[in-house]
Amino acid sequence: MGRMGWITGLVVAFLLLVGFAILVTGFGSICGGQCSAPYELDVQFHLGTPPTEASAVLQSCRHFPTVIGVASPRVNSWGLLVAKVETRDFLRSAKTQPLLACLEGSPSVVSAAWPD
């Protein structure tokens, strides 16, 4: 095998290795890293919202069938009050719309969304 054959072989081996690494790590996943339930819906509250108020909002929206569980609100590294809601369904749909409307209808909530 000539020099070009070895170079071609090395390039192909490298590309296969990179492709395998992408598959294993999920890099570039079309489902945003959330490929099966439970999905994590991120809820962010307005600055100054007391944790008790945030908990009350989360509990009031817990009864929807798509909800699996609700985590207690916590302050993240940017100082914002946030919480995670585990759901059976992902993204905006007829199944998730009632939950999103409940959360987004609260004046305490800035946003409720699944991470990209």
C-alpha positions as CSV (number, residue, x, y, z in Angstrom):
1,M,0.0,0.0,0.0
2,G,1.4,3.4,-1.0
3,R,1.7,6.5,1.0
4,M,-1.7,7.9,-0.2
5,G,-3.4,4.6,0.9
6,W,-2.1,5.0,4.4
7,I,-3.2,8.6,4.6
8,T,-6.6,7.7,3.3
9,G,-6.9,4.9,5.8
10,L,-5.9,7.2,8.7
11,V,-8.4,9.8,7.6
12,V,-11.2,7.3,7.4
13,A,-10.3,5.8,10.8
14,F,-10.3,9.3,12.3
15,L,-13.7,10.1,10.8
16,L,-15.1,6.8,12.1
17,L,-13.8,7.5,15.6
18,V,-15.2,11.0,15.6
19,G,-18.6,9.7,14.4
20,F,-18.6,7.0,17.1
21,A,-17.7,9.6,19.8
22,I,-20.7,11.8,18.6
23,L,-23.1,8.9,18.9
24,V,-21.8,7.9,22.3
25,T,-21.9,11.3,23.9
26,G,-25.2,12.4,22.2
27,F,-23.6,15.5,20.8
28,G,-25.9,17.0,18.3
29,S,-28.8,15.0,19.5
30,I,-32.1,16.0,17.8
31,C,-33.9,15.7,21.1
32,G,-31.8,18.2,23.1
33,G,-30.4,15.5,25.3
34,Q,-33.9,14.5,26.4
35,C,-34.7,11.5,24.3
36,S,-37.1,9.7,26.7
37,A,-39.3,10.5,29.7
38,P,-38.9,11.9,32.2
39,Y,-38.3,15.2,30.5
40,E,-37.1,18.2,32.5
41,L,-39.1,21.4,32.1
42,D,-37.2,24.4,33.5
43,V,-39.2,27.0,35.3
44,Q,-37.7,30.4,36.1
45,F,-39.3,32.8,38.5
46,H,-39.1,36.6,38.7
47,L,-36.4,38.0,40.9
48,G,-37.6,38.5,44.4
49,T,-40.2,35.7,44.3
50,P,-40.2,33.9,47.6
51,P,-39.6,30.1,47.5
52,T,-42.9,29.5,49.2
53,E,-44.8,31.4,46.5
54,A,-42.8,29.5,43.8
55,S,-43.7,26.2,45.5
56,A,-47.4,27.2,45.6
57,V,-47.3,27.9,41.8
58,L,-45.7,24.5,41.1
59,Q,-48.1,22.6,43.3
60,S,-51.1,24.3,41.7
61,C,-49.9,23.1,38.3
62,R,-48.9,19.6,39.4
63,H,-52.3,17.9,38.7
64,F,-51.9,17.8,34.9
65,P,-51.5,14.2,33.5
66,T,-48.2,15.0,31.8
67,V,-46.5,15.9,35.1
68,I,-44.4,13.1,36.8
69,G,-42.9,15.1,39.6
70,V,-42.0,18.6,40.8
71,A,-38.6,19.6,42.4
72,S,-38.4,22.2,45.1
73,P,-37.4,25.7,43.9
74,R,-33.8,26.5,44.3
75,V,-31.5,29.5,43.7
76,N,-29.2,28.8,40.7
77,S,-25.6,30.1,40.2
78,W,-26.9,33.4,38.7
79,G,-29.0,34.0,41.8
80,L,-32.4,33.2,40.1
81,L,-35.1,31.1,41.6
82,V,-35.7,28.1,39.4
83,A,-37.3,24.7,39.5
84,K,-37.6,21.5,37.4
85,V,-40.9,19.8,36.5
86,E,-40.5,16.2,35.2
87,T,-42.9,15.5,32.4
88,R,-44.1,12.5,30.3
89,D,-44.2,14.7,27.1
90,F,-41.8,17.0,25.5
91,L,-42.2,20.4,23.8
92,R,-45.3,22.4,23.1
93,S,-48.2,20.1,22.2
94,A,-51.9,19.6,23.0
95,K,-50.7,17.4,25.9
96,T,-48.3,19.9,27.4
97,Q,-50.2,23.1,26.6
98,P,-52.4,23.0,29.8
99,L,-49.3,22.7,32.0
100,L,-47.5,25.4,30.2
101,A,-50.5,27.7,30.4
102,C,-50.8,27.1,34.1
103,L,-47.2,27.9,34.8
104,E,-46.9,30.8,32.4
105,G,-50.2,32.2,33.7
106,S,-48.6,32.9,37.0
107,P,-47.3,36.4,37.5
108,S,-44.4,34.9,39.4
109,V,-43.1,32.9,36.4
110,V,-40.7,34.4,33.9
111,S,-40.5,31.3,31.7
112,A,-41.3,27.6,31.5
113,A,-39.4,25.7,28.7
114,W,-37.5,22.5,28.0
115,P,-33.8,23.2,27.4
116,D,-32.5,23.0,23.9
